[in-house]
Amino acid sequence: MIAFKFLARGAVGPFTGFAWPTPMASSPGGWVEVPPEALPDRGIHACLADHLSFWVDDELWIVELGEVVQRSSGQLISSRGRLLKRTAWAREVANELGKACTFRARDAAAQLLRRNGRVQEANQLLGCSDLVELKKVARAISEPCKTDSLANIAGYVADAATFANLGDVGTAAFIVAELARVSTGTIEASASERAWQGRWIAERLKLPL
Amino acid sequence: MTPESARDLACQELVELVTDYLEQTLSHDERTRFEQHLAMCGGCREYLREIRSTINLSRKLSQGALASKVPDDLLTLFRKWKAG
């Protein structure tokens, strides 16, 4: 099956340090296989589009997997896999994702504030056009009262804007998913936000789905 | 709870689980959570790198490579630590 895999620079596994064989000309990279007795503790890890934002790293590859022996929250494990093609994922695309998911959190926070009669603060958030301004405005809303849950929501937006502006997209995406969980009280909201982030990556890069 | 405190808790958890991760005794779901945290936390990635380096360097040491006083000093420190 076709899946996706984030790797560190040079097609290196971010946790294992394993250097993946890369495609040459039009040929895919060589198969990497794991002995059956090592499964599923050791295996070839990859993910589907909905889980991409958990694994953000330097390079994003389209991979082909053999039989999938285990599926879990965010990962597929197979006995073998190979790299098919490197996608156009790059620092600029990562920054776009950070901005897109932070502004989506901004919109959700503004909606909550408006619904609770805090229209002026909602409009202040909606008036922000860049991450630096958003961070400043959201922080100003969040700081006066630490026990105010709506102010706390604005604090999440400020934190997401901070990390997105620093280029730490993985952390910004995590904070936005946490905001969805906290504001709704359901873990499903966090998973749904992660799926939106993954689909954003897939659409932006025109990944095969 | 602020995002920073959520992050701190997860970092503490990772520190507690690092030995099990290196010994490959975490369940599949625990390992996925562990690696999802590593993917977004540069501090914990660095921590794991340091632990791996320490283990690799320790493996290169033989007993003869240590000054005679060092094992006794380490044992004393260990006993004090265990005694609280």
Interface residues (C-beta under 8 A of the other chain):
Chain A: F6 P14 F15 P40 D41 R42 F54 W55 V56 D57 Q70 S72 S73 G74 Q75 I77 N152 G155 Y156 D159 A160 D168 G170 T171 A173 F174 I175 E178 L179 V182
Chain B: M1 T2 P3 E4 A6 R7 Q24 H28 D29 T32 R33 E35 Q36 L38 A39 M40 C41 G42 R45
